[in-house]
Amino acid sequence: MNGRTRTTVSIYGHQYTIVSEESEDHVNDVSKYVDEKMKEMKRVNPFLDTSSLRC
């Protein structure tokens, strides 16, 4: 696949397969960051609709 890797990550309880030229470690680091930010937004505003967080 021309140096591309597939990495399955979990963000806010949902599985995504990311195809990227970046390393698997980098993709995992970014997905963890996004997951933490989404959880932080939910903590700050518990009434926020979770479906709008995934858009």
PDB file of N, CA, C and O in Angstrom:
ATOM      1  N   MET A   1       0.816  -1.206   0.000  1.00  0.00           N
ATOM      2  CA  MET A   1       0.000   0.000   0.000  1.00  0.00           C
ATOM      3  C   MET A   1       0.852   1.259   0.000  1.00  0.00           C
ATOM      4  O   MET A   1       0.450   2.257   0.598  1.00  0.00           O
ATOM      5  N   ASN A   2       1.990   1.254  -0.633  1.00  0.00           N
ATOM      6  CA  ASN A   2       2.811   2.449  -0.789  1.00  0.00           C
ATOM      7  C   ASN A   2       3.190   3.105   0.532  1.00  0.00           C
ATOM      8  O   ASN A   2       3.102   4.327   0.654  1.00  0.00           O
ATOM      9  N   GLY A   3       3.606   2.328   1.516  1.00  0.00           N
ATOM     10  CA  GLY A   3       4.037   2.885   2.785  1.00  0.00           C
ATOM     11  C   GLY A   3       2.915   3.306   3.705  1.00  0.00           C
ATOM     12  O   GLY A   3       3.167   3.930   4.735  1.00  0.00           O
ATOM     13  N   ARG A   4       1.712   2.989   3.370  1.00  0.00           N
ATOM     14  CA  ARG A   4       0.580   3.351   4.224  1.00  0.00           C
ATOM     15  C   ARG A   4       0.297   2.207   5.184  1.00  0.00           C
ATOM     16  O   ARG A   4       0.428   1.033   4.840  1.00  0.00           O
ATOM     17  N   THR A   5      -0.092   2.578   6.385  1.00  0.00           N
ATOM     18  CA  THR A   5      -0.445   1.564   7.371  1.00  0.00           C
ATOM     19  C   THR A   5      -1.894   1.762   7.799  1.00  0.00           C
ATOM     20  O   THR A   5      -2.428   2.870   7.777  1.00  0.00           O
ATOM     21  N   ARG A   6      -2.501   0.666   8.184  1.00  0.00           N
ATOM     22  CA  ARG A   6      -3.863   0.701   8.731  1.00  0.00           C
ATOM     23  C   ARG A   6      -3.751   0.536  10.235  1.00  0.00           C
ATOM     24  O   ARG A   6      -3.105  -0.387  10.729  1.00  0.00           O
ATOM     25  N   THR A   7      -4.384   1.438  10.945  1.00  0.00           N
ATOM     26  CA  THR A   7      -4.375   1.388  12.397  1.00  0.00           C
ATOM     27  C   THR A   7      -5.804   1.526  12.889  1.00  0.00           C
ATOM     28  O   THR A   7      -6.504   2.466  12.514  1.00  0.00           O
ATOM     29  N   THR A   8      -6.236   0.604  13.717  1.00  0.00           N
ATOM     30  CA  THR A   8      -7.568   0.693  14.309  1.00  0.00           C
ATOM     31  C   THR A   8      -7.438   1.380  15.658  1.00  0.00           C
ATOM     32  O   THR A   8      -6.647   0.972  16.508  1.00  0.00           O
ATOM     33  N   VAL A   9      -8.229   2.429  15.837  1.00  0.00           N
ATOM     34  CA  VAL A   9      -8.175   3.213  17.067  1.00  0.00           C
ATOM     35  C   VAL A   9      -9.574   3.307  17.656  1.00  0.00           C
ATOM     36  O   VAL A   9     -10.571   3.069  16.974  1.00  0.00           O
ATOM     37  N   SER A  10      -9.629   3.657  18.926  1.00  0.00           N
ATOM     38  CA  SER A  10     -10.898   3.874  19.605  1.00  0.00           C
ATOM     39  C   SER A  10     -10.952   5.333  20.045  1.00  0.00           C
ATOM     40  O   SER A  10     -10.092   5.806  20.787  1.00  0.00           O
ATOM     41  N   ILE A  11     -11.971   6.028  19.576  1.00  0.00           N
ATOM     42  CA  ILE A  11     -12.172   7.425  19.955  1.00  0.00           C
ATOM     43  C   ILE A  11     -13.595   7.564  20.462  1.00  0.00           C
ATOM     44  O   ILE A  11     -14.557   7.334  19.730  1.00  0.00           O
ATOM     45  N   TYR A  12     -13.712   7.940  21.711  1.00  0.00           N
ATOM     46  CA  TYR A  12     -14.998   8.157  22.366  1.00  0.00           C
ATOM     47  C   TYR A  12     -15.917   6.952  22.222  1.00  0.00           C
ATOM     48  O   TYR A  12     -17.114   7.085  21.970  1.00  0.00           O
ATOM     49  N   GLY A  13     -15.325   5.772  22.387  1.00  0.00           N
ATOM     50  CA  GLY A  13     -16.094   4.539  22.388  1.00  0.00           C
ATOM     51  C   GLY A  13     -16.418   3.963  21.022  1.00  0.00           C
ATOM     52  O   GLY A  13     -17.159   2.985  20.922  1.00  0.00           O
ATOM     53  N   HIS A  14     -15.878   4.549  19.982  1.00  0.00           N
ATOM     54  CA  HIS A  14     -16.133   4.065  18.626  1.00  0.00           C
ATOM     55  C   HIS A  14     -14.820   3.671  17.968  1.00  0.00           C
ATOM     56  O   HIS A  14     -13.797   4.332  18.145  1.00  0.00           O
ATOM     57  N   GLN A  15     -14.866   2.589  17.210  1.00  0.00           N
ATOM     58  CA  GLN A  15     -13.683   2.088  16.518  1.00  0.00           C
ATOM     59  C   GLN A  15     -13.588   2.729  15.132  1.00  0.00           C
ATOM     60  O   GLN A  15     -14.578   2.826  14.407  1.00  0.00           O
ATOM     61  N   TYR A  16     -12.384   3.161  14.786  1.00  0.00           N
ATOM     62  CA  TYR A  16     -12.117   3.734  13.474  1.00  0.00           C
ATOM     63  C   TYR A  16     -10.851   3.094  12.929  1.00  0.00           C
ATOM     64  O   TYR A  16      -9.910   2.826  13.677  1.00  0.00           O
ATOM     65  N   THR A  17     -10.828   2.851  11.630  1.00  0.00           N
ATOM     66  CA  THR A  17      -9.616   2.383  10.982  1.00  0.00           C
ATOM     67  C   THR A  17      -9.031   3.558  10.216  1.00  0.00           C
ATOM     68  O   THR A  17      -9.664   4.115   9.319  1.00  0.00           O
ATOM     69  N   ILE A  18      -7.819   3.921  10.585  1.00  0.00           N
ATOM     70  CA  ILE A  18      -7.124   5.051   9.978  1.00  0.00           C
ATOM     71  C   ILE A  18      -6.083   4.510   9.009  1.00  0.00           C
ATOM     72  O   ILE A  18      -5.281   3.651   9.375  1.00  0.00           O
ATOM     73  N   VAL A  19      -6.089   5.001   7.783  1.00  0.00           N
ATOM     74  CA  VAL A  19      -5.065   4.654   6.801  1.00  0.00           C
ATOM     75  C   VAL A  19      -4.178   5.879   6.660  1.00  0.00           C
ATOM     76  O   VAL A  19      -4.651   6.963   6.318  1.00  0.00           O
ATOM     77  N   SER A  20      -2.882   5.700   6.928  1.00  0.00           N
ATOM     78  CA  SER A  20      -1.991   6.848   6.974  1.00  0.00           C
ATOM     79  C   SER A  20      -0.571   6.460   6.600  1.00  0.00           C
ATOM     80  O   SER A  20      -0.180   5.297   6.705  1.00  0.00           O
ATOM     81  N   GLU A  21       0.184   7.439   6.167  1.00  0.00           N
ATOM     82  CA  GLU A  21       1.610   7.245   5.936  1.00  0.00           C
ATOM     83  C   GLU A  21       2.400   7.470   7.226  1.00  0.00           C
ATOM     84  O   GLU A  21       3.598   7.193   7.283  1.00  0.00           O
ATOM     85  N   GLU A  22       1.724   7.970   8.255  1.00  0.00           N
ATOM     86  CA  GLU A  22       2.363   8.173   9.556  1.00  0.00           C
ATOM     87  C   GLU A  22       2.524   6.832  10.259  1.00  0.00           C
ATOM     88  O   GLU A  22       1.873   5.847   9.910  1.00  0.00           O
ATOM     89  N   SER A  23       3.401   6.815  11.253  1.00  0.00           N
ATOM     90  CA  SER A  23       3.628   5.571  11.995  1.00  0.00           C
ATOM     91  C   SER A  23       2.398   5.220  12.835  1.00  0.00           C
ATOM     92  O   SER A  23       1.591   6.083  13.182  1.00  0.00           O
ATOM     93  N   GLU A  24       2.283   3.950  13.143  1.00  0.00           N
ATOM     94  CA  GLU A  24       1.178   3.489  13.985  1.00  0.00           C
ATOM     95  C   GLU A  24       1.222   4.179  15.348  1.00  0.00           C
ATOM     96  O   GLU A  24       0.177   4.528  15.898  1.00  0.00           O
ATOM     97  N   ASP A  25       2.414   4.377  15.892  1.00  0.00           N
ATOM     98  CA  ASP A  25       2.547   5.063  17.182  1.00  0.00           C
ATOM     99  C   ASP A  25       2.002   6.486  17.108  1.00  0.00           C
ATOM    100  O   ASP A  25       1.314   6.937  18.024  1.00  0.00           O
ATOM    101  N   HIS A  26       2.306   7.190  16.026  1.00  0.00           N
ATOM    102  CA  HIS A  26       1.834   8.567  15.880  1.00  0.00           C
ATOM    103  C   HIS A  26       0.306   8.606  15.774  1.00  0.00           C
ATOM    104  O   HIS A  26      -0.343   9.433  16.413  1.00  0.00           O
ATOM    105  N   VAL A  27      -0.256   7.719  14.974  1.00  0.00           N
ATOM    106  CA  VAL A  27      -1.717   7.663  14.824  1.00  0.00           C
ATOM    107  C   VAL A  27      -2.365   7.360  16.171  1.00  0.00           C
ATOM    108  O   VAL A  27      -3.380   7.963  16.518  1.00  0.00           O
ATOM    109  N   ASN A  28      -1.792   6.437  16.928  1.00  0.00           N
ATOM    110  CA  ASN A  28      -2.333   6.115  18.256  1.00  0.00           C
ATOM    111  C   ASN A  28      -2.224   7.305  19.200  1.00  0.00           C
ATOM    112  O   ASN A  28      -3.150   7.572  19.966  1.00  0.00           O
ATOM    113  N   ASP A  29      -1.104   8.024  19.154  1.00  0.00           N
ATOM    114  CA  ASP A  29      -0.937   9.205  20.005  1.00  0.00           C
ATOM    115  C   ASP A  29      -1.988  10.264  19.684  1.00  0.00           C
ATOM    116  O   ASP A  29      -2.585  10.846  20.590  1.00  0.00           O
ATOM    117  N   VAL A  30      -2.211  10.512  18.402  1.00  0.00           N
ATOM    118  CA  VAL A  30      -3.202  11.511  17.994  1.00  0.00           C
ATOM    119  C   VAL A  30      -4.605  11.073  18.405  1.00  0.00           C
ATOM    120  O   VAL A  30      -5.394  11.887  18.884  1.00  0.00           O
ATOM    121  N   SER A  31      -4.916   9.798  18.222  1.00  0.00           N
ATOM    122  CA  SER A  31      -6.256   9.320  18.585  1.00  0.00           C
ATOM    123  C   SER A  31      -6.481   9.409  20.092  1.00  0.00           C
ATOM    124  O   SER A  31      -7.587   9.722  20.531  1.00  0.00           O
ATOM    125  N   LYS A  32      -5.455   9.139  20.884  1.00  0.00           N
ATOM    126  CA  LYS A  32      -5.581   9.272  22.340  1.00  0.00           C
ATOM    127  C   LYS A  32      -5.830  10.728  22.723  1.00  0.00           C
ATOM    128  O   LYS A  32      -6.639  11.012  23.607  1.00  0.00           O
ATOM    129  N   TYR A  33      -5.134  11.649  22.058  1.00  0.00           N
ATOM    130  CA  TYR A  33      -5.320  13.072  22.318  1.00  0.00           C
ATOM    131  C   TYR A  33      -6.766  13.486  21.999  1.00  0.00           C
ATOM    132  O   TYR A  33      -7.410  14.165  22.799  1.00  0.00           O
ATOM    133  N   VAL A  34      -7.263  13.079  20.841  1.00  0.00           N
ATOM    134  CA  VAL A  34      -8.632  13.418  20.440  1.00  0.00           C
ATOM    135  C   VAL A  34      -9.632  12.814  21.422  1.00  0.00           C
ATOM    136  O   VAL A  34     -10.589  13.479  21.817  1.00  0.00           O
ATOM    137  N   ASP A  35      -9.420  11.566  21.818  1.00  0.00           N
ATOM    138  CA  ASP A  35     -10.300  10.894  22.775  1.00  0.00           C
ATOM    139  C   ASP A  35     -10.332  11.651  24.100  1.00  0.00           C
ATOM    140  O   ASP A  35     -11.403  11.856  24.671  1.00  0.00           O
ATOM    141  N   GLU A  36      -9.171  12.062  24.589  1.00  0.00           N
ATOM    142  CA  GLU A  36      -9.103  12.814  25.847  1.00  0.00           C
ATOM    143  C   GLU A  36      -9.836  14.141  25.737  1.00  0.00           C
ATOM    144  O   GLU A  36     -10.542  14.534  26.665  1.00  0.00           O
ATOM    145  N   LYS A  37      -9.680  14.840  24.615  1.00  0.00           N
ATOM    146  CA  LYS A  37     -10.345  16.133  24.425  1.00  0.00           C
ATOM    147  C   LYS A  37     -11.865  15.969  24.370  1.00  0.00           C
ATOM    148  O   LYS A  37     -12.598  16.795  24.914  1.00  0.00           O
ATOM    149  N   MET A  38     -12.332  14.924  23.726  1.00  0.00           N
ATOM    150  CA  MET A  38     -13.777  14.688  23.662  1.00  0.00           C
ATOM    151  C   MET A  38     -14.332  14.379  25.047  1.00  0.00           C
ATOM    152  O   MET A  38     -15.403  14.864  25.412  1.00  0.00           O
ATOM    153  N   LYS A  39     -13.612  13.578  25.812  1.00  0.00           N
ATOM    154  CA  LYS A  39     -14.049  13.272  27.180  1.00  0.00           C
ATOM    155  C   LYS A  39     -14.029  14.526  28.046  1.00  0.00           C
ATOM    156  O   LYS A  39     -14.900  14.711  28.896  1.00  0.00           O
ATOM    157  N   GLU A  40     -13.040  15.383  27.831  1.00  0.00           N
ATOM    158  CA  GLU A  40     -12.949  16.638  28.576  1.00  0.00           C
ATOM    159  C   GLU A  40     -14.143  17.536  28.247  1.00  0.00           C
ATOM    160  O   GLU A  40     -14.721  18.145  29.147  1.00  0.00           O
ATOM    161  N   MET A  41     -14.518  17.623  26.970  1.00  0.00           N
ATOM    162  CA  MET A  41     -15.679  18.434  26.586  1.00  0.00           C
ATOM    163  C   MET A  41     -16.946  17.909  27.246  1.00  0.00           C
ATOM    164  O   MET A  41     -17.790  18.691  27.682  1.00  0.00           O
ATOM    165  N   LYS A  42     -17.081  16.596  27.321  1.00  0.00           N
ATOM    166  CA  LYS A  42     -18.265  16.001  27.950  1.00  0.00           C
ATOM    167  C   LYS A  42     -18.282  16.279  29.453  1.00  0.00           C
ATOM    168  O   LYS A  42     -19.346  16.507  30.029  1.00  0.00           O
ATOM    169  N   ARG A  43     -17.100  16.261  30.094  1.00  0.00           N
ATOM    170  CA  ARG A  43     -17.033  16.571  31.532  1.00  0.00           C
ATOM    171  C   ARG A  43     -17.434  18.017  31.792  1.00  0.00           C
ATOM    172  O   ARG A  43     -18.150  18.303  32.751  1.00  0.00           O
ATOM    173  N   VAL A  44     -16.976  18.926  30.942  1.00  0.00           N
ATOM    174  CA  VAL A  44     -17.263  20.348  31.120  1.00  0.00           C
ATOM    175  C   VAL A  44     -18.745  20.636  30.880  1.00  0.00           C
ATOM    176  O   VAL A  44     -19.336  21.476  31.559  1.00  0.00           O
ATOM    177  N   ASN A  45     -19.336  19.944  29.922  1.00  0.00           N
ATOM    178  CA  ASN A  45     -20.741  20.147  29.598  1.00  0.00           C
ATOM    179  C   ASN A  45     -21.443  18.793  29.526  1.00  0.00           C
ATOM    180  O   ASN A  45     -21.591  18.231  28.442  1.00  0.00           O
ATOM    181  N   PRO A  46     -21.877  18.263  30.678  1.00  0.00           N
ATOM    182  CA  PRO A  46     -22.473  16.924  30.704  1.00  0.00           C
ATOM    183  C   PRO A  46     -23.781  16.815  29.921  1.00  0.00           C
ATOM    184  O   PRO A  46     -24.223  15.706  29.621  1.00  0.00           O
ATOM    185  N   PHE A  47     -24.401  17.932  29.589  1.00  0.00           N
ATOM    186  CA  PHE A  47     -25.655  17.895  28.840  1.00  0.00           C
ATOM    187  C   PHE A  47     -25.431  17.946  27.333  1.00  0.00           C
ATOM    188  O   PHE A  47     -26.390  17.911  26.562  1.00  0.00           O
ATOM    189  N   LEU A  48     -24.186  18.028  26.915  1.00  0.00           N
ATOM    190  CA  LEU A  48     -23.854  18.044  25.495  1.00  0.00           C
ATOM    191  C   LEU A  48     -24.239  16.720  24.858  1.00  0.00           C
ATOM    192  O   LEU A  48     -23.916  15.654  25.382  1.00  0.00           O
ATOM    193  N   ASP A  49     -24.917  16.789  23.747  1.00  0.00           N
ATOM    194  CA  ASP A  49     -25.337  15.590  23.023  1.00  0.00           C
ATOM    195  C   ASP A  49     -24.099  14.863  22.506  1.00  0.00           C
ATOM    196  O   ASP A  49     -23.298  15.442  21.772  1.00  0.00           O
ATOM    197  N   THR A  50     -23.942  13.605  22.885  1.00  0.00           N
ATOM    198  CA  THR A  50     -22.732  12.870  22.508  1.00  0.00           C
ATOM    199  C   THR A  50     -22.609  12.686  21.005  1.00  0.00           C
ATOM    200  O   THR A  50     -21.495  12.572  20.495  1.00  0.00           O
ATOM    201  N   SER A  51     -23.712  12.654  20.287  1.00  0.00           N
ATOM    202  CA  SER A  51     -23.612  12.513  18.830  1.00  0.00           C
ATOM    203  C   SER A  51     -22.985  13.748  18.203  1.00  0.00           C
ATOM    204  O   SER A  51     -22.336  13.642  17.163  1.00  0.00           O
ATOM    205  N   SER A  52     -23.161  14.910  18.807  1.00  0.00           N
ATOM    206  CA  SER A  52     -22.548  16.120  18.251  1.00  0.00           C
ATOM    207  C   SER A  52     -21.046  16.152  18.512  1.00  0.00           C
ATOM    208  O   SER A  52     -20.318  16.862  17.818  1.00  0.00           O
ATOM    209  N   LEU A  53     -20.575  15.404  19.490  1.00  0.00           N
ATOM    210  CA  LEU A  53     -19.135  15.332  19.735  1.00  0.00           C
ATOM    211  C   LEU A  53     -18.416  14.562  18.635  1.00  0.00           C
ATOM    212  O   LEU A  53     -17.237  14.803  18.377  1.00  0.00           O
ATOM    213  N   ARG A  54     -19.109  13.649  17.992  1.00  0.00           N
ATOM    214  CA  ARG A  54     -18.476  12.800  16.984  1.00  0.00           C
ATOM    215  C   ARG A  54     -18.494  13.414  15.598  1.00  0.00           C
ATOM    216  O   ARG A  54     -17.889  12.858  14.681  1.00  0.00           O
ATOM    217  N   CYS A  55     -19.159  14.530  15.415  1.00  0.00           N
ATOM    218  CA  CYS A  55     -19.258  15.135  14.075  1.00  0.00           C
ATOM    219  C   CYS A  55     -17.962  15.767  13.655  1.00  0.00           C
ATOM    220  O   CYS A  55     -17.872  16.320  12.558  1.00  0.00           O
TER     221      CYS A  55
END
